Amino acid sequence: MATPKLAPKLAICIQSDDPDLLTPRMIYEILPDKSAAKSNHVRVIDNEGEDYLYPSKFFLFVDFPLTVKRRLKKIPSRPMVTSRLPRV
């Protein structure tokens, strides 16, 4: 029997020390990491699409309904990057 695929764990960023990597009020995917949890950190897929450890206090952990989790999972995780041109 196949093991069912687990829905991603999600959290809302409520604090950031680097807004290029974490944006307050955005939802992030949390990856399981028992070692990180022991030191009050979580492994997060950040704005660069990389998994990195951040303090747990940066996040509000949310248990969305399964249908919401599935819909969020279908949205591309990397935002479109637009070039920032200087204003003239």
Buried (B, 14 or more C-beta within 10 A) or exposed (E): EEEEEEBBBBBBBEEBEEEEBBBEEEBBBBBEBEEBEEEEBBBBBBBEEEEBBBEBEBBEEEEBEEEBBEEBEEEEEEEEEEEEEEEE
